[in-house]
Amino acid sequence: MDERARDQVIVIGAGPVGLVTALRLARAGIPVTLIEREATLAHDLRASTFHPPTLEMLDELGLTAPLVAQGLEVPTWQVRKHETHEKALFDLAVIAEDTRYPFRLQCEQWKLCELALAQARERDEIELKFGRTVESIAQDDTGVQVRCSDPDGGRCEIRGRWLVAADGSRSTVRALLDLPFEGLTYPETTILVTTRFPFEDHLPGLSRVNYVWIKGGTFSLLRLPDLWRCSVYAAPEESPEQALEPERIQAKLRRIVPSQPDFEILEIRPYRIHQRIVEHYRIGRILLAGDAAHINSPSGGMGMNCGVHDAFNLTDKLPRVYAGENEGVLDLYSRQRQPIAKEEILGQAHRNRTRMLEPDEDERLRTLRDLQATVADPVRHREYLLRSSMITGLRKAAQIH
Ligand SMILES: Cc1cc2nc3c(=O)[nH]c(=O)nc-3n(C[C@H](O)[C@H](O)[C@H](O)COP(=O)(O)OP(=O)(O)OC[C@H]3O[C@@H](n4cnc5c(N)ncnc54)[C@H](O)[C@@H]3O)c2cc1C
C-alpha cells in the first residue's frame, strides 16, 4: 500500500462542509482526497446567511474578507406584521463584545464553495476527484476503502485512513451504513421566489432580513447583493402545484405590494423541509458532518453554518489523532456536535418555523409583544442574539468533555 493510501483522509462531497474540511486538514499537513459526484460546483440558491462565529472560523482560512466583499452585511433583522409595519428589531450591535463580526452576512453559499475550491486547487495535499460517485465503502482496523464510478462507466478504488462523509442530505454514506435519520418532513412546501423588485421602497423600515406575518399567512424577505429572495407558501385552498403557477406567484407578491401590477421574477423554486438527525457522527473510521448528519428548517439560516462548525470541530480533532492522541477524541466530536445540533439548531429552527406559521392573530400579537420586550431588555436581547447567532451552541459544545 502506498503512503498516501495509508495516511490520507477521504472526504466525500464538495459542498461547503467537505471543502472546508479538506482545506483545514491540508493546512494541518494531512493528505486528502476530495471526491465529488458532479463535474463542477453547484450554483443553485441554497444558504444565504453566514452567522458571526462562522465568519470568525472562515477568517482563519482567509475566506471571510472575500466573502464580506461579495456579500451584504446585515446588522439588524426583524420579525414584523405586514399590515401595521409593527416589528421587533434585533440589533447585532448588542453582541459586539462577543464577536469580531457583529452582523449576519447575506451571501450565496456557492461563493464560499468557489473561494474554498480555488484554495484547494493550490494545495499539494489535496487531490480533487470531481465527476466521481461513491458507490460502496468498507472499513477495517487500519482504514477505509471506497469504490467510485464515473459517468463513462469507469470504476476506481481509493483507500484512506479516515473518511469524512460530507455528502449532503441524501448522503450515500449514511445509506450504505444503514443509519437511521430520525425526524420528520414538514407538510408545507416553501416556494422560494427571487426578484430584483425593490421591496425596500414599498415596505417602510425593512431590514435586509425580515420574517413577516401577513393576514392568513407568512412570508420572508432576505436580501442578497442584487436581489431579494422571498419565501411564500400555498394558500389553504391551493394545491402545491397550483401555488406554483406563474399568475398565482404574481398574486402572492401582489398581496405584499398591492400597487405593483407585475413583478419581474428571476426564479421560482419549491422545496420541502425536513428535520432529521443521526444518533452518532462517528461510525468507526467514518465521520459524518453537515447535512449528511443533520437537516433542519432554513428558518434562521443555520444549516450550512452548523455544518461548517462540524467541519472545524472535526478538523481540530483529526490532526490530534495523527499526532498520536487516542482515537476516542473523535467520539468527543460526536458528543459535542450531535446534541448541540439537536437542541440548539434543529430546536431553534423548528421554533422559528412554528412561530411564523402560527395562524392565530392574537397569538401572533402575543409573540410580537414578547419579542419586542426581549429587544427592549439589554440582557434578554443579548441572550437571544447569542443563541440565534449560534454562539451559545458553540459555547455549550466547548463545555462537553
Ligand atoms: C432553499 C434553502 C435555503 C437554505 N438557507 C440556508 C441559510 O440561509 N443558512 C444556512 O446555514 N443553511 C441554509 N440552507 C442549508 C444549506 O444549504 C445546507 O445545510 C448546506 O448545503 C450543507 O452543506 P453540505 O456540504 O453538508 O452538503 P451539500 O452542500 O449538499 O454538499 C454535498 C455534496 O456531496 C456530493 N455528493 C452527494 N453524494 C455523493 C456521492 N455518492 N459521491 C460523491 N459526491 C456526492 C453532492 O454532489 C454535493 O456537492 C438552505 C438550504 C436550502 C435548500
The ligand as an ORCA input file, in Angstrom:
! r2SCAN-3c Opt
* xyz 0 1
  C     -33.540     26.782     -0.026
  C     -32.505     26.568      1.026
  C     -32.095     27.624      1.811
  C     -31.113     27.459      2.769
  N     -30.709     28.536      3.510
  C     -29.745     28.396      4.438
  C     -29.195     29.528      5.124
  O     -29.579     30.683      4.903
  N     -28.191     29.316      6.027
  C     -27.710     28.059      6.267
  O     -26.802     27.932      7.121
  N     -28.172     26.961      5.600
  C     -29.163     27.105      4.691
  N     -29.577     26.012      3.959
  C     -28.956     24.691      4.169
  C     -27.626     24.536      3.419
  O     -27.800     24.786      2.040
  C     -27.041     23.162      3.663
  O     -27.024     22.954      5.058
  C     -25.627     23.007      3.085
  O     -25.614     22.966      1.691
  C     -24.998     21.715      3.595
  O     -23.698     21.617      3.097
  P     -23.016     20.192      2.937
  O     -21.640     20.475      2.452
  O     -23.217     19.392      4.180
  O     -23.882     19.444      1.819
  P     -24.140     19.840      0.297
  O     -23.978     21.291      0.089
  O     -25.430     19.212     -0.076
  O     -22.938     19.120     -0.481
  C     -22.897     17.711     -0.602
  C     -22.072     17.357     -1.835
  O     -21.870     15.945     -1.867
  C     -21.985     15.489     -3.208
  N     -22.344     14.070     -3.175
  C     -23.514     13.537     -2.755
  N     -23.486     12.195     -2.861
  C     -22.274     11.868     -3.371
  C     -21.648     10.629     -3.718
  N     -22.266      9.453     -3.560
  N     -20.392     10.662     -4.216
  C     -19.737     11.842     -4.384
  N     -20.291     13.037     -4.071
  C     -21.537     13.057     -3.574
  C     -23.078     16.378     -3.795
  O     -22.995     16.440     -5.210
  C     -22.770     17.734     -3.128
  O     -21.906     18.540     -3.922
  C     -30.553     26.160      2.972
  C     -30.976     25.062      2.188
  C     -31.934     25.272      1.213
  C     -32.359     24.097      0.365
*
